[in-house]
Amino acid sequence: MADEFDVGRDAMRDAVALLRGEGLIVTKRGFRSMVREPIERQRIELPAGSTVAARMPTPEERVEHDVTEGIPMLVVGDAVYPADRFELFTK
């Protein structure tokens, strides 16, 4: 890709790392990087007065929710949701 786009290898490596960090591509050693398939989001209604926080997952949460690098978690009370699979709304 570096030759194709006439950029240095370091620039290409940094760009791929950025995309991976944002959860937009998936990479595996020995395989090409692939654009991540969009996931249909589930809707969760927030109770009135709820507070939502976003944070990066713990290593345990990454395994439990099968979350790739760069995907934050949404915290509502005691519940934790992967931000790429859920959308929160109020009525």
Stockholm file with secondary structure:
# STOCKHOLM 1.0

chainA/1-91         MADEFDVGRDAMRDAVALLRGEGLIVTKRGFRSMVREPIERQRIELPAGSTVAARMPTPEERVEHDVTEGIPMLVVGDAVYPADRFELFTK
#=GR chainA/1-91 SS CTTTTTCCHHHHHHHHHHHHHTTSEECCTTSCCEECCCCCCEEEECCTTCCEEEECCCHHHHHHHTCCTTCCEEEETTEEEETTTEEEECC
#=GC SS_cons        CTTTTTCCHHHHHHHHHHHHHTTSEECCTTSCCEECCCCCCEEEECCTTCCEEEECCCHHHHHHHTCCTTCCEEEETTEEEETTTEEEECC
//
